[in-house]
Amino acid sequence: MINFRLSRNLFTTVVLPFRQLSKMQQQNVESKKGQPLKHIIKKLENFAPLAFAEKWDNVGLLIEPYQQKDAIKTIFLTNDLTVNVMEEAVDKNADLIISYHPPIFAPLKRISQNNWKAKIVSMCLAKGIAVYSPHTAWDCAPNGESLNCWLSKAFKLTDNAKPITINPETKTGPGLTWSYPSSLNYKLREVIEDIQNYIGLPVHVAMGVSHSLDSVIQNMACCAGSGASLLKEVSNTDVYITGEMSHHELLDAQHRNITVILCNHSNTERGFLKHFQPKLSNFLESNCEVIVSECDKDPLETFVRKH
């Protein structure tokens, strides 16, 4: 497994402290009429129906405060709702948090300050902030709007992409697979550079046993997040793109002559928020301020040993 990079600078992650809303942003929020929570949820479910989510998932409105606000004016987008992100949402006067990953998944037996997820729930209830999670519903959103469709846009000519598995009821499914004509001469080094440029971060590469950086790629498959269980169903491909795989899953792919590009779990998902931000604002006729977290980040950072 190798680390492939365009420059050493890509391995340096600088996290700036989040800021409160500027005076101009505050004035912008105050000028918004806002929308009722139920109306916003309806728009979210029109975009990605909850019925499209995996059966095991916990999606939809996860936290609904007892004392609801008349109108939601500030919507806060994040990939993961950590304590730091929650504090940022409070400082930015969020009324609704849309967290791609559900902050409540395993059952909570008590709401206390000793567990970080329970602490987040208590903060939301105390501040009257609602929380909605789309997770795998976004992975299978229809009309070419899924998170995996966004991820595939990193690469050349993905118009023929199709879901890896298709739900016969919804006609959608998770993951994508697509192919290229050999005449395109799309080399593996270009594929790696394209995904790095798209997400703006370094990647890890496990090279197929017969592959080199000059290998011409004709078939690819992607699955945002942790894609091993889904991608293994795609045997006729040259490259897997996903967030994470185990050591033995990587070895198995390599010996099937499949190159695996790992971006870290949430780095295959987080960029979708910037893509979705103007869409949501448009769905709500610009009546809500939609902002993306500044401190949400993948928990893994890459450090390069200095020689």
N, C-alpha and C positions, 0 to 999 in steps of 0.2 A: 504494500500500500504506500503510495507516494503522496506528498503534498505538492500540488501544482499551483504555481502562482504567476501572475503577470509581473508583479514587482514586490519587493520586500515590504513596501509600504502597506500593502493590502493586509498584512498580518498584524498590523497595529490597530487595535480597537480603542477609540477614544470615546468615552461616554460623557457627554456634557450634562451638568445638573439641569433638571427640568425647570422650566420657568412658569410663573403664574401668567395668566393672560395679560397682555399689554393693555394699556388704556384704550387703544384703537380696537383691539379684539373685544374688550369688555363692552365698549359702545356698540360694536357690531352685534354682540349677543343680546344686549338690551333692546336693540331695534327689531329683533326677531319676534314674531308672533308666537312661535312654538307650535307644537302639535300634541294632541292627546296621546298618551302611551299606547292605547289600543289601536289608534290609527297608524302609528309607526310600526307596531308589530305586524299589522296587516300588510304593510308595504314590504317589510322584511320577508314575510312568508310568501308573498307574491313572487319575490325575486328567487327565493330558494325554499320551496315548501318543506316543512318539517317531515312530511311523509317520505321524502327522499333520503333522509338520514339513515345511517345504519341502525339496526334494531337495538344494538347494545349501547348506543350513545345516549347522552343526556343533553338534549337540546331544547331551545325555546326560552321562554321567560322563566329564569331560575330564581330571581329575587324580585318580589313585588312588595314595596313598602306599604305598611298599613295606611299611613297618611300620604296619599298620592298628590303630586303636584298637578295643578290645573292644566299646565302645558309643559311639555318637554322642550326646553330651549337649547340645551347643550348636550350633544351626543359624543361620547368619548370612545374611540376605537382602540383596541389592543389585541395582541395575539395571546398574551398570557396575563392574567390578572394576579400579579404578585402584590406583596405589601407595598413595595416602592411605587408600583404603578397605581395602586389604590390611593396612596397619599397624593400622587400627582393629580388623579381624577378629582379628589376633594378640593385641592388647591385651585383647580380650573373650573370649579363649580359645575361639575357634570351632573346632569339629571338622569341620564341613562348611559350605562356602560355596555358596549357590545364587545364581548370577549370571545374571540374565535374558539379557543379551548375552554370548555366548561370549568369554571372554578369550583363547582360542586359536582363531584362524580361519585366517589365512594360515599356512602351514608355518613352523615355527621351525627354522633350520639349526643353531643353537647355543644353549645355555643359559648366558648370561653376565649380568654386571651392567651391560652397556652398552646393553641394550635393555629398556625398561620392562616389556614383556610377559614377556620371558624372566626378568626379575628376580622378577616375581610367581610364575611357575612355580617358581623355585628356592626362594622363601620358603615356598610351600605344601609342597614336598617336604621341606624342612628342618624344618618345624613339624608335619608329618604331617597336613596339612589337605586334605581331599578337596574337589573343585570339580565342581559339576553345573550345566549350563546348559540351560534348556528352550526359550528363544527362540521360534521360530515354532510350536513345539508348543503353547505357551500361547496364541498367536494363534488357534489353531484348536481349542482344547479343546472337548469336546462338552458337551451338556446345559446350554447357556446359561452356561457358566463361563469363556468365553474372555476374554482381555484386552480385546478390542474390545467384548464385551458389558459389561464393567465401564465402559469409556470412554463407551459410549452412555447409561449411566445418568445422565449429566450432564443429559440433556434430557428433556423431557416425553414420556410415552407412547411408548415404543419397543418395545412388546410384539410388534409386527408385523415387527420387524427380521429380516433374513435375510442370510446371507453374500453377498458380492459375486460370488464364484465358489465353486462347490461341487465338491469332489472326489467323483466317483461311488463311490469305494471307501469313503471314511470318512464321507461325507454331511455333512462340515463344510467350512469354508473361511475364508480370511482376509477381514478387513474386514466392514462391515455397511452395509446400506442400508434405509431405512424411510420411511414417509410419514405425513402428517397430513391430517385433513379441514380444508377452508378455514374451517369454522365455529370451529375452535380459535383462530384469529386469533393464531397464534404468530409474533411479530415478530422480525426479525433482531436488534434490540437485546437482546431477551430471550435469544435463542440465545447471543449473545456473553457476556452476563452470566452465564448458566447454566454455561458451560464455565469461565469465570474463577473463579466461586465453587467449582466442583467441584475444580479442580486447585490453587486458591489462588494463582494466578500470572497475570501479564499475558499477553496474546496479541497476535498481529499479524493484521490483517485486510486481505485484498485483495478489494475490493467488486466484485461483478458489475456490468457496465457500466450496467445499468438498475436496479440495486438501491439502496435507501437503508436507513437504520436502521429505518424503519417498514415495510419490505417484509414481507409475510406469507409465511412459509416453509411449504411443503407437502411437500417431499422433501429428505432429507438422507442423507449417506454419510460414514462415518468409517473411517480406517485408522490405527492407532497407528504411531508411528515415521516412516518415510519412505514415504508412501503414494501418490506421484504415479503410478507405473506401474500400480497397481491401480485407483486412483480414476478414471483416464481412461477405464476401461471403463464407468463409470456416467455416461451422458449426460443422462438425465432426472432431474436433481436441481437443487436450489437452493443447497445448501451442501456443501462438503467440509470435514471436520475431520481434520487430520493434524498431524504434528510438523514436517515440513519439505518444501519444494518449491523447485525452481530458479526463477530469475527468469522464464525463458521459459515454464515450465510454469504459473506464476501468470498471465502475460499471456494464455496460451491459455484458461485457465479463465475469466478475467474476460470475454473476448470470446465465450464460450459462455454468458454471463450466470450464471455460478456464482460465488458468494462463497466464498473460501477462508479458513479460520481456522487459523492456524499457532500451535502452542503451544511450539515447539522440540521436537526429536526425543524425548528421553527424558522430557520432561514429560507426554507422552501415555501413558507406560508406568509410571513410578515409583510412582504412587499405588496401582497394583494390588498392590504388595508388602504394604501395610497391610491390604488386603482379603484377601490370601492367608494372611497370618500366622496368624490364628486357625483357618483351615481346616486348615492343615498341622498345627498343634498338636492339633487334633481327630483328624485322620487317624492321628496317632501316640499317641493316647490320653493326651496331656499328659505323655508320658514324656521329651520333649525340650524344652529352652528354645529358643524361636524368636524371634530378634530381628532388627530391621531397621536397616540402617546409618543412622547419623546424619550422616555427612559425604558420602555419595553425592549428587551433584547434577549437573544439566546443565552442560556446560562453558561455555555461553553465558549471559551476564548482561546485563540491560538497564540502561543508564545514561541518565537523562533530563537533557538540557542545562538548566542553570539560566539563567534569563533575567536 
